[in-house]
Amino acid sequence: MRHDRKIICHLLCSGAALTIAGPSSAAFLEDSKASIELRNFYMNRDFRQSGASQSKADEWAQGFIMKIESGYTDGPIGFGVDALGLLGVKLDSSPDRSGTGILQKNSSNQPSDDYGTAGLTAKAKLSSTTLHVGTLQPIIPVVMRNDSRLLPNVYRGAWLQSKEVDGLTLDLGMLDRTSYRDSSDYEEMTVFNGGARNIQLGNTKTSDEFLFAGGKYQFSPELTGSYYYGGLDGIYDQHNMQLVHVMPIGDNQSFKTDLRYVRSTDDGGSNVDNNAFGALFTYKIGGHGFTGGYQKMSGDTGFAYVSGGDNMLINLLQINDFGNEDEKSWQVRYDYDFAAMGVPGLSLMTRYVSGDNVNLAVGGEGEEWERDTDIAYVVQNGLLKNFGMKVRNATVRSNFGADLNETRLILSYTLPLW
C-alpha cells in the first residue's frame, strides 16, 4: 500500500506543475464569478442525562462565506485561481454555554468574538481534466467536508479530476492539512474516535498525508457505481464501494436502491478493523418519499474517517452516525416536498434511527436512538429570492453516551457579487 502511495504522490506532484501561471485572457475575467453567503446560526443543545457536566450549550453567531472563482485562460491548458474567505462573528455566548461547534474557543477556553480563515486555490484545465492545488472542499465517499455548522471545514492539498470518458469521473488527490469548522488554524489530520468506536492509536496520533483515488461510472441512466480508496498515512486504509439504482415505476413514481460497503484496516499505527454495510430503499410518489434502511458494523473497531469531516454511512444523522463497534441500526424516514401542493420551496423531513449491539469497552451492550425533524423554506421570487430558513430538531437517547435534545435555526442568503 505504501508503494501505491508513492505512485499517487508522484502523479500529483507531476500534475502540480500545470499550475505555473499562463497568459491572461478575457475568459479569465469574463467567466469569473463571486458570491457571499450570509449565514445566521442559532443552536441550543440541552443535555438531559443526570450528572452532566454542562446543562446546555447555547450559542448564536453570524457567518460570512465569500467565494471567488475565476475563469480559465485561453490555450490548450487553461489556468485560473479561486479564493475562499470564511468569517464567524459571535452574537451571543458565554463560557458556561459554549461548545456547540459554531464558535471557536480562544486560549483561555472562552468563546471567541470572531474567527475565520482564508485560502487560495490554483487551478489548471486540460480538455475535461482539472487540477486544483490549495484550499479544497471535497465531497467524495472517502473524504467529505462538513457543512453542518456556521462555517464548513476545509482541507489543503491537491486534487486531480478527469471526466474525459462520458459517464466516468476519476479522482486522485492528496491532502496534508485540515481547518476545522470552529477553527482559524490548519492542522494535521486524525481519525474520529467518538462514541464507542474503540479505535486505539499507537505513536502516530496525527498524519499530514491523506491520499484518495477512485471513480464513479454511470452504467445507464438508472444505474451508477463507484469505488474509492482513501488512506490516512500511518493510521488507516479504506476501500469504499457504492451501487445506486433508480427504477422509474410510473408517472411521478420511482424506487431507489442504495447499497454501500466500506472496508477499513489499520496502516501500521492503529487497530482499525471495520466492515460497514448499509442499504437504503426509497419509494417516491408525488411529493412523498418513504425510506427504510439498515446499517451493520463488524470487526474489531467502529467505522474510521477523518475527524472534522463527514462520512458516507447511511445512518449519518444530525448528531450520530451509528458507526460504533459491532453496532446494528435501522432507519425509517419520511420526506415531503410541498411543491406538490403548490408551495414550492417548502419541504419536510423526519426520520428515526435505532441502534443496538454496540460493543462497549467497559463491558455490556450499548443501545441508542435518534429522531430528527427538518422544516425548510427557500423564497422562490422577489427581492428575497433564494433566502433560506431551516429549523432542525433532534432528540438522542443512549445508555453509553449523552442524552440530549437539540434545536438549530439557520437563516441563509447568498448574494451574487458579479
N, C-alpha and C positions, 0 to 999 in steps of 0.2 A: 504493500500500500504506500510506503514511503517513496518507492520508485515512481509510482503514479503521481505522487505529489510533486516530485521534481519535474516530471514531464509537464504537468499543468502549469507550474511556476515558470518554466522556460517559455511555454507558449504565450503566457500573459505578458511576460517581460518583453518578448519579441514584439507582441502586438502593441505594447505601450509606446513603441517608437512612432506609431502612427499619429500620436498626439502632438508632434512637433508642429508649430504654427505654420499654416499655409497662407496663401494670398487671400486678401479680403475680397468680398464680393457683395453685390446688392442683396443677394439672397440671405446672406448672413444677418442683415438687419431687417429686411422685409419679412422674413419668415420668423422673426423673433416674437416672443410674447412674454408678458409679465402679469402677475396677479398677486393679490394679497388676501389671505383668508383671515377673517376676524372670527375668533372662536371664544365664546364666553362659556365657562365651565364651572358648574357648582356640583359638589359631591358631598354626600353625607353617608358615612358608614357607621352603623350602630352595632356595637359588639354586645351580644346577648348572653354569652356564657358567663356563669358565675366565676368570680376570681379573675376576670380580665384585667390586665394591667392598665388599660385605657378604655374608658366607657364609650368613646366615639371619636371618629375622625371626621372633621367638618371644615371644608375649605372652599373658597371661591376665587377664581382667577380669570384674567383676560389674556388670550393668546393671540399672537400675530405670526402668520406663516407666509413669508414672501418667497415667490418662485420667479426666477427669470430664466428663460430658455432662448438661446439664440438659434438662428437657422444654421445652415452649413454653407461653407464657401464653395465656389464652383470648382470643377475639376474632377478627375477620376476619384480622388479621395477628398471628401469634404470635411472641414474642420469647424468646430464650434466650441462654445463654453456655456455652462449653466451655473446658476448661483442659487443658493438656498439660505434664507435667514429665518431663524426661529427666536421668538421672544415671548416670555411669560411674565406677567405682572400680577403680583398679589393684590387682591381686593379685600379679602378677609381670611384671617387665620390666626392661630396662636399656638404656642408650644404644646399645650395640652390637647389640642385638636388637630395637630398635623399628622402627616403620614398617609394621605390619600393617593400620593403619586402624581399630583398635578402641580406641586411646588417643590423646588429644590430647598434643601436644608443647608445652612452655612456651617462654618467650622465650629460654631457654638451650639449646633443642633437646633437652631432656630429657623423658622420658615423665612426664606429669602424674600426681599421686597421685589426682586426681579431676577431673571436668569435667562440665558439663551446661548445660542451657538450659531455659527455661520460656516458655510462651506462652498467651495468651487469644484466644478466637475468639468474636466476637459473631455471632449468627445470627438470621435472621427467616424466617418461613414464611407464604406466602400460597397457599392451596389446595395444589397439588403442586409449587410453586416455592419454592426455598430460596436464601437469600443468606448466605454466610459471609464474614466480614471479620476478618482477623487471621492467626493461625498455621494453615497449611494443609498437608495431606499428599495432594496429588492423585495419582491413578493413572489417567491418561488417555494416549492414544497419544503426544502431543507433549510431555508433561512428567510424569515419574513419580518419586515418592520412591524412594530406595534404602534397603532394609532388610536388607542382607546382612551387616552387622557388628553390633557391640554395640548401637548406637543408630541409629535412622533419621535421615536428613537431613530437614529441614523447610523450608517456604517461608513467606513473609509476603506477604499480598495480599488480593484479593477474588475470590470465586468464586460465580457465579450458575448454578444448575442447575434445569432445568424438566423435569417429567415429566407435563405436562398431557395429552398425547396418548398413548393406550395404545400401548405398544411403542416409543415415541420418547423418547430422553433428549437434551436440549440443554444444552450447557455454554458459558459465557462467563466469562472471567476475566483478571485482571492480577496479576502477581507483581512485587515490587520487590527482594526480598532472599531469600537462602538461608542456612541454617545447616548446614554440612557435618556428616557423621556422626561426625567426630572433632574437633568444634569447639564452643566455647561462644558464638561470635560470629555475628552476622548480617552477611553480606557481599553486595556486588553480584555479579551472575551473569556467567559467561563460558562459552565453548564448550569442550567437551572436545577435546583435541588430542593425545592419547597415540598410541603406536604409530607408524604411517606414514600418518596422515591427511593430512599436508601442508597443513594449513589455515594461512593467513597472515592475521594481523590488522594493520590499519593503526593509526591513532591511537586507535581505540576498542578497548580491551582488555577492558573490563567494561561491563555495562549494568544499569540499575536499572529496566528495563521489559521484561517478557516477557508478551506477550498471547497468549491462546488462545481459540479459538471453534470449535464444531463440534457434531456429534451422532452418535448411534448409533440405528439403527432395526432392529427385528426384523420382517422381512417375513413370516416364518412361523415355526412352532416349530423348523424346521430351518435357516433362513437368516437371518443377521444381517450388516448392512453399516454402515460408519462412514466419516465424513470429518471430519478435524480440521485446523485451521490453527494453527500456533504460530510466533511470531516474537520473536527476541531483538533488541531495537531497536539498530540500527546495526551488527549483526553478521550475522544470517541470518534468512531466512524459510523456512517449511517447510509442505508440504501432505502430509497422511498419509491414505491410504485403505486400508481393510481389508474383506475379504469372507470370512465363515466359514460353511461349510455342514456340517451333521452329518447323515449319512444312516443311519437305522436299517437294519440288514441282516436281523436275525433276533433270536431270543432271546439277550439279553446280548451282542449284537454291533453294532458301528457303524463307519462310515468317515467321518473328519473331514478336510475340506479347508480350509486356512487360507492365504489369499493376501493379500500386503501389498505396497504400493508407496508410496514416500516420495520426494518431490521437494524438494530443499533448494537454495536460492540465496542469494547474498550480499545484504545490506541496506545496502550503501554502505561498510562498514568492514572487509571481508574478501574472500577469494577463494573462499568456499564455493560449490561447484557439484557436486552429487551426486545420482545416481539410485540408489535402493536397492530392489531387488526381492527378495521372499522367498516361498517356498512350502513349506508343511508338510503332510504327509499322514500321518494316524494311523489305524491299524486296531486296534480293541479287541475282544477276545473273552474273556469271563470276567474274570479278574483281570489278563490280559495286555494290554500296549499296545505296538504296534510302530510306530515313527515314522521317516520319511525326509524330508529337507528339502534345499532348495537356496537359496543366497543369492548375489546378484550386485551388486557396486558398479560404477558407471560415472560418468564426469565427471572434473573437474579436481582434486577433493579426495575425501577419505573422508567418512563419514557425520557429520553435525553434530547435537549435542544438548547440553543444559545440563549443564555439568560438575558432578559430585557426585550426579547423579540416575541413573536407569535409562533404557533406551530400549526400543523395540518391535521391534528386529531379531530375527529368528527364531533367529539363532545367538548371542544373548547368553547366555553361559555363566557358570560360577563366576568365571572370570578374564577371558577375552577376549570380544569381540563380533564379531570378524572384519569390522569395518567400515572397513578401510583402503582407500586409494585403489586402485580397479580390482580389488579382491580378489574372488575367486570361492571359495565354500566350500560343502561339502555335509555333511549331518548324518545319522547313524543313532542311534537311541535305543530303549531298551527299558525299560518300566515294569512293575512287578508289585505288585498290591495283595493282601497276604496274607489279607485278609478272605475271599477265595475259598477259602482252605484252613482257614478257621475261626479265623484270628488277626487280628481287626480291630484297626486302629491301626498295624500294621506295613507298611512299604512300601519298595520298592527302585526306584532309578532309576540307569541307566548310559547314557552317550552318548559319541559320538566325533565330532569335527568336524575336518575338514582344509581348509585354505585355501591358495590359491596365487595367482599372477599379480599380486602386490602391487607397485605402482609405488613404488620406493624413491627418495628424493630424491638419494641418493648414487649412484644407478645400479644396474641389475640388477633381479632379480625376487625378491620375498620369498615365503617359504613358512612355514607354521606349522601346528601341530595341537594339540588339547586333548582330553583324556579325563577325564570326570567320573564319580564314583560317589557316590550318596547313599543312606544307610540311615537310616530314621527310624521312631520308635515313639512313639505317644501313648497313655498309660494311659487305658483306657476306663471303669473303675469304681473305687469305693473312695475312700479318703481322698486319694489322689494322682491322682484323675481329672483329665484334661487336662494332666498333666505330660508334657512332650515331651523326647525325646532324639534328636539327629541327629548323624551322622558324615558329613562331606563330604570327599572326597578328589579332588584334581585333579593332572594332570600336563600340563605345557606344554613344547613344544619349538618353537624358531623360529630362522631364520637371520638375523633382524634385530632380535629382542627378547630378553628374558630367558628362559633355560631354568630351569624350577622345578618342584618337587614341593610340594604344599600339602595340609595336613590341618586341618580345623576340627572342633571338638567343641562342640556347643551344647546346653545344658540350659535348658529354659524352663518356667515355670509362671505362669499368670495367676490371680490371686486376686481374686474379686469383693469389693468393699468394701461396696456396697449395691446 
